[in-house]
Amino acid sequence: MSVSQQLIDTHRALFEKATHHKLTQELCAGTLPDRKLYIYLAQDLQFFQSGMRLLTKTTSLAPDNDSLLTLARKIGFFANDENDYFYECLEKTSGSLDKSDQVRFKTTQLPQVDKYIAYLEKCAKDEDSYAKLITFVYCMELVYLEWPRYFPIASNLHWKYQKWIDLHAGEHFETWCDFLRAEVDKCSFKEVSETFENVLKLEYEFFEACYQH
């Protein structure tokens, strides 16, 4: 059995909690209220900016040129396409909150999000294991690969939902996740299992915190 499959099987209950959350279910159905979407994206934007540091650190430790170039190209994609979506959608959904809440959710972090970002930034700064870092990236992306596959996607979705789904579905994202999975499969299960479990827990807590606000 591959390392990536072992990770999912070992942490199956937690994997399903993280990938089958009500927030993403409603997003796929086009029923997630603008307020919840705004909070989720405002928090995720703060996470995204720290996540770029993790990806940059991972890239710097790439064991071969092919991995290095694949990771470096993805940094460029994130800095453009995904970054633009955040600002466009936050502007369009901002009317669902008063000005003080808009600023609060864009500039401060919910406790669960703060916990996740602190873990991410510690890994980006202190972790020198490519295996653990690439597993961190893989787990984050695997969660986002899974939910558009699991939940039915409503037809004629508003772009604020559809574009976010499109960024995490289709050939471009599947190819990226295939690369990450192949990298993880070269790792030791024992070395990376705890990282995978930690990220799943933090992903679930992130969704839950944003949805409850």
N, C-alpha and C positions, 0 to 999 in steps of 0.2 A: 504493500500500500504506500502511496506517495505521502510525503511529509504534509503537504497541503491538505490532503484528505484526512490524515490522522488528526490534524489540528481541528478540523470541522467536527469530526466524529467524537473526539474527546470532549469538546466544548459545545456539543450539539444544542443543549437547552439554552445556553447563553447566546449562541449564534442565532437561534430563531427569535429570541427576544429582541436582539439588536436589529435584525433584518426585517422583522414583521411588525414594526411599531405602528400605532394608530396614526401618528403624524404623517408617515410616508404613505399609509393607506389612503388617507384623505387627500394628500397631495396628488396621488395618482388618479383619484376619483374626481379631482377638481373641486372638492368641497372644503378644503382647508381654509379657514377664515383668513382674511388679509392680515389681521392682527397677529395671528400665530405664525403666518408665513414671514411677516416682517421680523418678528422676534427671532425666529429660527435663522433667518439669513443674516440679521445684524450680529447675532452671536457667532454664526459660522464664518462670517467675514473676519472677525477677530481671530478665530481659530485658523482660518485659511492663511493669514499672514504669518502666523507662527509655524504653520505646517510647511510653508515654503523653506523655512530654515532647516526643518528636519529633512526635507527632500534634498536640499543642497548638501547637507552633511552626508546623507546616504550616497549621493552622487560622488562625493569626494573620496569615498571608500570603495567605489566600484572595483571589482577584481579584474576586469578586462575591458578592452576598448569598446566592445559591442554594448556591454551593460552601461558603460559610461555615457556613450552617445545616446542611447535610448532614454536614460534618465535625464540627460541634459535637454533633449528635445522636449520632454514633458514639462520641464520647468518653464520653457518658453510658452507652451500652450496654456498652462495655468495662469501665467502672468498676463495673458491677453484675453482669450475667450471667456474663461470662467470669471476672471476679475471684473470684466465689463458687465456681465450678467448681474453680479451683486448690486452694483450701483444703479443700474437701470431698474431693477425690480424693487429695491428699497425705496427709490423715488416714487414709483407707481403705487406702492402699498402704504406709504407713510401717512396717508390721510386717515388710516384706521386707528391711529394713536394721537394723543395730544403731543405738543412739541417737547414737553419735559420727558415723556416716555420715549419718544424717538431718540433723544440725546442719550438717555440712560441706557437703553439697550444697545446703542451703537458704541458707547464709550466705556461701559462697565460690563463685567461678566457675571452671569449667574454662578452661584457657588459650584455647581457641578461642571460647568464649562471652565471655570477658573481652575478646578482640579485637573481637568483633562489637559488644558494648555500648560499647566505647571509640569505635568508629567512629560508632555511633548517637548517642552523647552529643555527640561533636564536631560532627556535622551539626546536631543540635538546638540547639547553642549558637552555632555560627559560620556555618552555611549560611543565606544569605538568598535563595536561588533557590527560588521556589515550584515551578518545574519539576522541579528535582532532588529536592526533598523529597516531592512528590506521587509521583514515580517510585519513590522509596525505599519509601513506603507501599504503592504498587501492587505492587511486586515481592514484598514480604513476604506480602501477602494472596494474590497470584496463586499462589504456591507452595502455600498452604494450600487454595486453591480446586481446584487440579489434582489433588492426591493422592487425595482421596476419589472423584474422577471416574475416575482411572486404575486404582486397585486395587479388586478386588471387595470389597464390604462383606458380611461374614458375617451370617447371620440370628441373631436372638436374642442380640445382643452384650450383654455386661455394661455397665451404665450408665457405668462409668469409661471405656470406649472410645466408646460410642455418643454420649454427650453431647458429647465433644470433637469427634467427627465432625459432629454436628448443628450445633455452633457454626461450622463451616466448610463447610457445605453447605446446600442449600435456597435458597428464594427470597430470604430476607433477606440472606444472604451474597452471592449472585449479584448482587443489586441493588447492594450496596455495591461489589463489584468492577467492575460495569458503570460505575458512577459514576467510579471511579478510572481505569479504562481510558479513558473519555471525556476526563478531565482530561489524561491523558498524551498522548492523541492531538492535543491542542492545542499540545504542546511541540515543541521542535526535537530530532530524533533525535541530532544531534551533541552537544547539550548534556547529554542525559540517559543516553546509552548507557553511559558508564563507571559511573555510579551503579547502573544496572540490573545490570551485570556484577559489580560489587563485592558487591551484596546477594545475588545468586545464589551466589557463592562462599562467603559467610559463612553463608548458610542451610544449604548442604551441609555445611560444617564443623561447624555446630551439631549437626545430626542425627548426623553421624558420631561426634563426641566423646561425645555422650550414649549412643549405642548401644554404643560400645566399652567403656563403664564398667559 
